[in-house]
Amino acid sequence: MFIKEAKFICSSSTVSQCPKADLREYAFIGRSNVGKSSLINMLTGQKVLAKVSSQPGKTKLINHFLVNNKWYLVDLPGYGYARTSKKERSIFSVIISDYIAKRENLTLLFVLVDSRLEPQKIDIEFINKLGEHQVPLAIAFTKTDKLTKRDWDINIDRYKKTLLEYWEEPPPIFLTSAEKGSGKDELLSYIDSINRQLDG
């Protein structure tokens, strides 16, 4: 798949404010500072489509981007950032849970995970909760350029082993680097294959 056009549509503080649910949505979520905005910009070939910030927790709304006038790419608020207030974390949690539970046109949720880290409890619990509620998902490991192949192989293998304690088979896994542009073709091909399958 080649992205010819990607444009910002709107930011929503509640699910009810989101665009009409008439197109498929592929949403991206992860812990704060995992590199969501950078990955979205890399996938769409635009440097400033999604706002990148050095300050974790910058994305506080549900951001919709229309891709090729056919489907939405959705940037969701990050989770687990300790510096936000308890009230803000609670608001983010409601926004995220409401979107995942109520957005009927959500086709797939990409959970972004920092490849540099060992399995984090908050990520594992979030992924397992999605599995329990049968939310279609895939895992995208970010920042692979920050490690040697050997090191991120070790970390990703640890994630797989941890997930296999709860899953019969782990969700699809992708390796990405916004810096190097790696993983772009694989992610877009996966989205394209789902669209083709659903189109029959």
C-alpha positions in Angstrom: 0.0 0.0 0.0 1.2 3.5 -0.8 -0.2 6.5 1.2 -1.0 9.2 -1.3 -2.7 11.5 1.1 -3.1 11.7 4.9 -4.8 14.7 6.4 -5.9 15.7 9.9 -9.6 15.6 10.4 -10.3 16.4 14.1 -9.4 16.0 17.7 -12.1 14.6 20.1 -12.3 14.5 23.9 -15.0 11.9 23.9 -16.1 9.1 21.6 -19.3 10.8 20.8 -17.3 13.7 19.2 -15.5 11.3 16.8 -16.2 11.4 13.1 -19.2 9.4 11.8 -18.3 5.7 12.1 -18.5 5.0 8.4 -14.8 4.1 7.6 -12.5 1.6 9.1 -10.2 2.7 11.8 -6.7 1.6 12.7 -5.7 3.1 16.1 -2.3 3.5 17.6 -1.8 3.4 21.4 1.1 2.9 23.8 2.8 4.2 26.9 3.6 7.9 26.9 6.8 8.6 25.0 6.8 5.3 23.1 7.1 7.2 19.8 3.5 7.1 18.6 3.5 10.4 16.8 6.9 9.7 15.2 5.7 6.4 13.9 2.5 7.9 12.5 4.5 10.6 10.7 6.9 7.9 9.3 4.0 5.7 8.0 2.3 8.7 6.3 5.5 10.2 4.9 4.8 13.5 6.6 7.0 15.1 9.2 4.4 17.1 11.1 1.1 15.3 10.6 1.1 14.1 14.2 2.6 16.5 16.7 5.8 15.2 18.2 6.8 16.4 21.6 9.8 15.8 23.9 7.3 16.0 26.7 5.6 12.6 27.4 1.8 12.6 27.6 1.4 15.3 25.0 -1.4 13.5 23.2 -4.5 14.1 25.3 -7.3 13.7 22.7 -8.4 11.2 20.1 -6.9 12.4 16.8 -8.3 11.2 13.5 -6.3 11.3 10.2 -8.0 10.4 7.0 -5.8 8.2 4.8 -6.3 8.0 1.0 -9.9 9.0 1.6 -10.6 5.4 2.6 -9.7 4.7 6.2 -8.8 6.5 9.4 -5.5 6.3 11.3 -6.3 7.2 14.9 -3.8 8.5 17.5 -4.9 7.7 21.0 -3.7 9.3 24.3 -0.7 7.5 25.8 -1.1 5.6 29.1 0.9 5.3 32.2 2.7 8.6 32.4 3.5 9.3 36.1 3.8 13.1 35.9 0.2 13.7 34.9 -2.2 14.2 37.7 -4.3 11.4 39.0 -7.4 13.2 37.6 -5.7 13.5 34.2 -4.8 9.8 34.2 -8.4 9.0 35.1 -9.7 11.1 32.2 -7.2 9.5 29.7 -8.3 6.0 31.0 -11.9 6.8 30.4 -11.2 8.2 26.9 -9.2 5.1 26.0 -11.5 2.5 27.4 -14.6 4.2 25.9 -13.0 4.4 22.5 -11.9 0.8 22.5 -15.2 -0.5 23.9 -17.7 1.7 21.9 -16.1 2.6 18.6 -17.8 0.0 16.4 -15.6 0.7 13.3 -12.3 0.1 15.1 -10.7 -2.5 12.8 -7.4 -3.0 14.6 -5.5 -1.6 17.5 -1.7 -1.3 17.2 -0.1 -1.4 20.7 3.3 0.3 20.6 6.0 -1.1 22.8 9.5 0.3 23.4 11.9 -2.3 22.1 14.7 -1.1 24.4 12.9 -2.3 27.6 12.2 -5.6 29.2 8.5 -6.6 29.4 6.7 -3.9 31.4 3.9 -4.8 33.7 1.7 -2.0 32.4 2.1 -3.1 28.8 1.5 -6.8 29.5 -1.6 -6.1 31.6 -3.0 -3.7 28.9 -2.4 -6.3 26.1 -3.9 -9.1 28.1 -7.0 -7.0 28.9 -7.5 -6.3 25.2 -7.2 -10.1 24.6 -9.8 -10.8 27.3 -12.2 -8.5 25.5 -11.3 -9.9 22.1 -10.1 -6.6 20.7 -8.3 -7.2 17.4 -4.7 -6.1 18.0 -1.1 -6.2 16.9 2.1 -5.2 18.6 4.5 -2.7 17.1 7.9 -2.5 18.7 9.4 1.0 18.4 12.9 2.5 18.4 14.7 -0.6 17.2 17.4 1.6 15.8 18.5 2.4 19.4 19.6 -1.2 19.9 21.7 -3.9 18.2 19.7 -6.6 16.5 20.9 -9.0 19.2 19.7 -6.8 22.0 16.2 -6.2 20.6 15.9 -9.9 19.7 16.5 -10.7 23.3 13.9 -8.2 24.6 11.3 -9.2 22.0 11.8 -12.9 22.8 11.2 -12.0 26.5 8.0 -10.3 25.6 6.8 -13.3 23.6 7.6 -15.7 26.4 5.8 -13.5 28.9 2.7 -13.2 26.6 2.7 -17.0 26.1 1.9 -17.3 29.8 -1.5 -15.9 29.0 -1.9 -16.4 25.2 -2.0 -19.6 23.2 -0.4 -17.6 20.4 0.8 -14.0 20.7 -0.7 -11.2 18.6 1.1 -10.3 15.3 4.4 -8.5 16.0 6.1 -5.8 13.9 9.5 -4.2 14.4 9.7 -0.5 13.6 12.0 2.5 13.7 10.7 5.9 12.9 14.3 7.2 12.6 15.3 4.6 10.0 11.9 4.1 8.4 11.9 0.4 9.1 8.7 -1.5 9.5 6.7 0.9 7.3 6.1 -1.5 4.4 5.2 -4.3 6.7 2.7 -2.3 8.7 1.0 -0.8 5.7 0.9 -4.2 3.9 -0.8 -5.7 7.0 -3.4 -2.9 7.0 -3.9 -3.4 3.2 -4.3 -7.1 3.6 -7.0 -6.6 6.3 -8.9 -4.1 4.1 -8.7 -6.5 1.1 -10.0 -9.4 3.2 -12.9 -7.3 4.6 -13.7 -6.1 1.1 -14.0 -9.7 0.0 
